[in-house]
Every structure is written in structure tokens, then in C-alpha cells.
């Protein structure tokens, strides 16, 4: 019963994460014409790092009231190694995945990119099975299959050929899978808030290096994109990715990847509500099927053991 409650808490936090991420697409669209993609990524991640560092300081001052049961400290060598190594590795994955996605979007449609990026929900259980020998339940496989069907209805409107841009975005999904698996490995051993801060710093540094090499960052660009940067830095970044690190301590990576893929559903809903974009019957059906997949993966089965102990 206790483990079920922990998983329910983790899944609820991930659902909130996917909502925050989905709404970020509205702000990212607004910023696309005024700031370079890697400049935007570096600025928002730097803002996220500052915000999470401040939260971490408050938590330390409160002596870990947020998580008394599994409180860790950077004074503990094992926790320090997990926090620094996990944050740096997940940050590198996050920077690379964002870059692959951005370049891929030059040669593919946003709909196909959304579908192919969300394929991480299928790749994560495959990686868990093939590389780490983690058992993946038939229930999870069924939910993944239903989720892929819903995502295809939501994001694909035709039968375009599979081109180089699609390959880059598919590689992005693979790298996102690595980020999810990295957090799954390190988060139980690390301080989750500090690990998130390290992740943001690593991503910001890598994105800034790419922006300086290939873009022309300026203070004017930052000013023009101030509102999107505030949302994506504080809500989508600091809140969303920190919730991901915390939540993945309580649930398995296969369920986590499926729930987080709901960001595409919320992005469609956000576009309809905030940008007056109309959803077709096909897109509404895709949303409904995706939610059905999420419900399925959370139904406890008799005799089913939790992946975490």
C-alpha cells in the first residue's frame, strides 16, 4: 500500500510536469522569431539554475523538511558523487536532445517532430529491457502501444516520407531516453533539487557555447523574449525538470516516460485555449487515447511487484 501511494505521488507530479512543459510550447513559439534557439536555451537554463539553487538553499535552511525520510546532503560523499555526476550527465543529454530536435525541425514538420520526439516512451522500456534487464510488464507494453496510437492521431496528419529531419528528431527521442534513464539511475542516490540545479548549469554552459559559436546573442534578444524566458526558465525549467527529478524517485522510468509524453497533448490544448487554434476530431481522439494509456499504466494489478523497493 505504501509503495502504491509513493508511485501515485510520483505519477501525479509527472502529470503536473507534463502540463507545465506542454504550456511552454505557446511561449516558445512566441520567442522563436526574436531569439536564437541555443541562446534561448542557455538563457532559460541559467535562469532555472539560479531559481533551483535558491530553492535548494531554502530547503537546506529548513533542514530538509521537504523529504525527511530520504534526506541527503552534499556532505555525504556518495550523495555528492551521485548529485554531481547525475546532474552533469543528464544536463549533457538534455542539451544534445534539444539541439538535435531544433536542427531536425528545419527539415520536418512540427507534427511529425512531436510524434517522433514522444517515441521516447517506447524507447525507455526497450532500453530498460535490453541494457539493464529490467522487467517490463505486459500492462506497460499495452499502455505504450495505446499511447503511440494516440500520439499518431494527435500529431500525424498525412503519410509524408521519412527524411533526414525525421531521423534527427528520432535521434533526439533516443537522447531524451538517455536523460530519463540517467535520472532514474542517479535520483534515488542524490539530492534531487541540487541534481536538478547541476543539470541546468551543465545544459546552460553547453547551449551557451553552441550559441556563441553559431549564433549572435545580444541583450536585445533577451529583452524581446523576456516573458517566454521567465515562463520557460522558472515554470517549465526550474519547476518542471525539478519535479521530474523528484517524481522519478517514486515511479519506474517506463511509466514516467509515458506520462511525460502527455506534454504534446497539453501543448495542443494550450494552443486551442490561448492561441485560438482549433482541434480536429482526429486530435481530440488522440488526446482521449493518450489519457486512456495513462490511466491504464496506473491501475495496480494483483501480484504485480513494483520496480522500486
C-alpha positions as CSV (number, residue, x, y, z in Angstrom):
1,X,0.0,0.0,0.0
2,X,2.8,2.3,0.9
3,X,4.6,1.7,-2.4
4,X,1.4,2.3,-4.3
5,X,1.0,5.6,-2.6
6,X,4.5,6.6,-3.5
7,X,4.1,5.7,-7.1
8,X,0.7,7.6,-7.2
9,X,2.5,10.7,-5.8
10,X,5.3,10.3,-8.4
11,X,2.9,9.9,-11.3
12,X,0.8,12.9,-10.1
13,X,3.9,15.1,-10.0
14,X,4.9,13.9,-13.5
15,X,1.4,14.7,-14.8
16,X,1.9,18.3,-13.4
17,X,5.3,18.3,-15.1
18,X,3.9,17.4,-18.5
19,X,1.2,20.1,-18.2
20,X,3.8,22.8,-17.4
21,X,6.0,21.5,-20.3
22,X,3.1,21.4,-22.7
23,X,2.1,25.0,-21.9
24,X,5.7,26.1,-22.6
25,X,5.2,25.5,-26.4
26,X,3.0,28.5,-26.5
27,X,5.7,30.7,-25.1
28,X,8.5,29.1,-27.2
29,X,6.5,29.9,-30.4
30,X,6.3,33.5,-29.3
31,X,10.1,33.7,-28.8
32,X,11.2,31.8,-31.9
33,X,11.2,34.9,-34.1
34,X,13.2,37.1,-31.7
35,X,16.0,34.9,-30.3
36,X,18.2,32.1,-31.5
37,X,17.3,28.6,-30.3
38,X,20.5,27.9,-28.3
39,X,20.7,31.5,-27.0
40,X,17.1,30.9,-25.7
41,X,18.1,27.5,-24.2
42,X,21.2,28.9,-22.5
43,X,19.3,31.9,-21.0
44,X,16.3,29.9,-19.8
45,X,18.5,27.2,-18.2
46,X,20.7,29.8,-16.5
47,X,17.5,31.3,-15.0
48,X,16.4,27.8,-14.0
49,X,19.7,27.1,-12.3
50,X,19.5,30.3,-10.3
51,X,16.0,29.6,-9.2
52,X,16.6,26.0,-8.2
53,X,19.8,27.0,-6.4
54,X,17.8,29.5,-4.3
55,X,15.2,26.8,-3.5
56,X,18.0,24.4,-2.5
57,X,19.4,27.0,-0.1
58,X,15.9,27.4,1.5
59,X,15.5,23.7,1.8
60,X,18.9,23.3,3.5
61,X,18.0,26.2,5.9
62,X,14.8,24.3,6.8
63,X,16.9,21.1,7.4
64,X,15.3,19.1,4.7
65,X,11.7,19.4,5.7
66,X,10.6,18.5,2.1
67,X,11.9,15.0,2.3
68,X,12.8,13.9,5.8
69,X,12.6,10.2,5.0
70,X,15.3,10.1,2.3
71,X,17.1,13.4,3.0
72,X,20.6,13.5,1.5
73,X,23.4,16.1,1.8
74,X,26.3,17.1,-0.3
75,X,28.4,16.4,2.8
76,X,27.8,12.7,2.1
77,X,30.4,11.6,-0.4
78,X,28.1,9.1,-2.1
79,X,25.3,11.6,-2.4
80,X,27.7,14.3,-3.7
81,X,29.0,12.0,-6.4
82,X,25.5,11.0,-7.5
83,X,24.3,14.6,-7.5
84,X,27.2,16.0,-9.5
85,X,27.6,13.1,-11.9
86,X,23.9,12.6,-12.4
87,X,23.3,16.4,-12.9
88,X,26.2,16.7,-15.4
89,X,25.2,13.6,-17.4
90,X,21.5,14.4,-17.6
91,X,22.4,18.0,-18.5
92,X,24.6,16.9,-21.4
93,X,21.7,14.6,-22.6
94,X,19.3,17.5,-22.3
95,X,21.5,19.9,-24.3
96,X,22.2,17.3,-27.0
97,X,18.5,16.3,-27.3
98,X,17.4,20.0,-27.6
99,X,20.0,20.6,-30.3
100,X,19.0,17.6,-32.4
101,X,15.3,18.5,-32.1
102,X,16.0,22.1,-33.2
103,X,18.1,21.1,-36.2
104,X,15.6,18.3,-37.2
105,X,12.8,20.9,-37.3
106,X,14.5,22.6,-40.2
107,X,13.6,19.6,-42.4
108,X,10.4,18.1,-40.9
109,X,7.0,19.3,-39.8
110,X,6.2,20.2,-36.2
111,X,3.6,17.4,-36.1
112,X,6.0,14.7,-37.1
113,X,8.6,16.1,-34.8
114,X,6.1,16.0,-31.9
115,X,5.3,12.3,-32.6
116,X,8.9,11.2,-33.1
117,X,10.2,13.0,-30.0
118,X,7.5,11.3,-27.9
119,X,8.8,8.0,-29.1
120,X,11.0,8.1,-26.0
121,X,8.0,6.5,-24.2
122,X,8.6,3.4,-26.4
123,X,12.4,3.6,-26.3
124,X,12.7,3.8,-22.5
125,X,11.2,0.3,-21.7
126,X,13.2,-1.1,-24.6
127,X,16.4,0.3,-23.1
128,X,15.4,-0.9,-19.6
129,X,14.9,-4.4,-21.0
130,X,17.9,-4.7,-23.4
131,X,20.6,-2.8,-21.4
132,X,19.5,-3.1,-17.8
133,X,17.5,-6.3,-17.8
134,X,14.6,-4.6,-16.0
135,X,11.4,-6.5,-16.3
136,X,8.7,-4.5,-18.2
137,X,5.1,-5.7,-17.5
138,X,2.6,-6.5,-20.2
139,X,0.4,-3.8,-18.8
140,X,3.2,-1.2,-19.5
141,X,3.7,-2.5,-23.0
142,X,0.0,-2.3,-23.7
143,X,-0.1,1.3,-22.4
144,X,2.9,2.2,-24.6
145,X,1.2,0.7,-27.7
146,X,-2.0,2.6,-26.9
147,X,0.0,5.8,-26.3
148,X,1.8,5.5,-29.6
149,X,-1.6,5.1,-31.4
150,X,-2.9,8.2,-29.6
151,X,0.2,10.2,-30.4
152,X,0.0,9.3,-34.0
153,X,-3.6,10.5,-34.2
154,X,-2.6,13.7,-32.4
155,X,0.4,14.6,-34.4
156,X,0.4,13.0,-37.8
157,X,-2.0,14.2,-40.5
158,X,-0.6,12.5,-43.5
159,X,1.8,10.0,-44.9
160,X,4.9,12.1,-45.6
161,X,8.2,10.4,-46.4
162,X,10.7,9.7,-43.6
163,X,13.5,12.2,-44.3
164,X,16.8,13.4,-42.7
165,X,15.0,15.8,-40.3
166,X,12.8,12.9,-39.1
167,X,16.0,10.9,-38.4
168,X,17.5,13.8,-36.4
169,X,14.3,14.1,-34.3
170,X,14.2,10.3,-33.8
171,X,17.8,10.5,-32.5
172,X,16.6,13.3,-30.2
173,X,14.0,10.9,-28.7
174,X,16.8,8.4,-28.1
175,X,18.8,11.0,-26.3
176,X,15.8,12.1,-24.2
177,X,15.5,8.4,-23.3
178,X,19.1,8.6,-22.0
179,X,18.2,11.6,-19.9
180,X,15.2,9.8,-18.4
181,X,17.3,6.7,-17.6
182,X,20.1,8.8,-16.2
183,X,17.8,10.5,-13.8
184,X,16.2,7.1,-12.9
185,X,19.7,5.8,-12.0
186,X,21.0,8.8,-10.0
187,X,18.0,10.4,-8.5
188,X,17.4,7.8,-5.7
189,X,21.0,8.3,-4.5
190,X,21.2,12.1,-5.0
191,X,19.9,15.3,-3.6
192,X,17.1,15.8,-6.2
193,X,17.0,19.6,-6.1
194,X,20.7,20.0,-6.2
195,X,20.9,17.5,-9.0
196,X,18.4,19.5,-11.0
197,X,20.5,22.6,-10.4
198,X,23.6,20.9,-11.7
199,X,21.6,19.7,-14.7
200,X,20.5,23.2,-15.6
201,X,24.1,24.6,-15.2
202,X,25.5,21.9,-17.5
203,X,22.8,22.4,-20.1
204,X,23.2,26.2,-20.0
205,X,27.0,26.0,-20.4
206,X,26.8,23.6,-23.4
207,X,24.0,25.7,-25.0
208,X,25.9,28.9,-24.5
209,X,29.0,27.5,-26.1
210,X,27.0,26.5,-29.1
211,X,25.2,29.8,-29.2
212,X,28.5,31.8,-29.1
213,X,29.9,29.6,-31.9
214,X,26.9,29.7,-34.3
215,X,24.5,32.5,-33.2
216,X,24.8,36.1,-32.4
217,X,23.4,36.6,-28.8
218,X,22.5,40.1,-27.6
219,X,20.9,41.8,-24.7
220,X,18.1,43.0,-27.1
221,X,17.2,39.4,-27.9
222,X,16.9,38.6,-24.2
223,X,14.8,41.7,-23.6
224,X,12.4,40.9,-26.5
225,X,11.9,37.3,-25.3
226,X,11.7,38.3,-21.6
227,X,8.2,36.8,-20.9
228,X,8.8,33.5,-22.7
229,X,12.2,33.2,-20.9
230,X,10.5,33.8,-17.5
231,X,7.9,31.1,-18.1
232,X,10.3,28.6,-19.6
233,X,13.1,29.3,-17.1
234,X,11.0,29.3,-14.0
235,X,7.9,27.2,-14.7
236,X,9.0,24.8,-17.4
237,X,12.6,24.6,-16.4
238,X,13.0,25.2,-12.6
239,X,9.6,23.7,-11.6
240,X,9.1,21.1,-14.4
241,X,12.6,19.5,-14.5
242,X,12.9,19.6,-10.7
243,X,9.6,17.9,-10.4
244,X,10.8,15.3,-12.9
245,X,13.9,14.5,-10.8
246,X,11.8,14.3,-7.5
247,X,9.0,12.3,-9.1
248,X,11.3,9.7,-10.7
249,X,12.4,8.6,-7.3
250,X,8.9,7.2,-6.7
251,X,8.0,5.6,-10.0
252,X,9.5,3.5,-12.7
253,X,11.1,5.1,-15.9
254,X,8.7,3.4,-18.3
255,X,5.6,4.9,-16.6
256,X,7.4,8.2,-16.2
257,X,8.2,8.4,-19.9
258,X,4.6,7.7,-20.9
259,X,3.2,10.3,-18.5
260,X,5.7,12.9,-19.6
261,X,4.8,12.4,-23.2
262,X,1.5,14.0,-22.3
263,X,3.2,17.3,-22.8
264,X,2.2,17.1,-26.5
265,X,-1.4,16.7,-25.5
266,X,-1.3,19.7,-23.3
267,X,0.5,21.7,-26.0
268,X,-2.4,21.1,-28.3
269,X,-4.9,22.1,-25.6
270,X,-2.8,25.2,-24.7
271,X,-2.8,26.2,-28.4
272,X,-6.6,25.8,-28.6
273,X,-7.2,27.8,-25.4
274,X,-4.5,30.5,-25.6
275,X,-3.9,30.8,-29.3
276,X,-7.5,30.0,-30.5
277,X,-6.2,27.0,-32.5
278,X,-9.0,24.6,-33.3
279,X,-8.6,20.9,-32.6
280,X,-9.9,18.4,-35.1
281,X,-11.9,15.3,-34.3
282,X,-8.7,13.3,-35.0
283,X,-6.7,15.4,-32.5
284,X,-9.4,15.1,-29.8
285,X,-9.4,11.3,-30.3
286,X,-5.7,11.2,-29.9
287,X,-5.9,13.2,-26.6
288,X,-8.6,10.8,-25.3
289,X,-6.5,7.7,-26.3
290,X,-3.4,9.2,-24.6
291,X,-5.3,9.8,-21.4
292,X,-6.6,6.2,-21.6
293,X,-3.0,5.0,-21.8
294,X,-2.0,7.0,-18.7
295,X,-4.9,5.6,-16.7
296,X,-4.0,2.0,-17.8
297,X,-0.4,2.3,-16.6
298,X,-1.5,3.5,-13.2
299,X,-4.0,0.7,-12.5
300,X,-2.4,-1.6,-9.9
301,X,-2.5,-5.3,-10.8
302,X,-2.7,-8.1,-8.2
303,X,0.6,-9.7,-7.8
304,X,2.5,-7.1,-9.7
305,X,5.7,-6.1,-8.0
306,X,7.0,-2.5,-8.0
307,X,10.2,-1.9,-9.9
308,X,11.5,0.1,-7.0
309,X,11.9,-1.3,-3.5
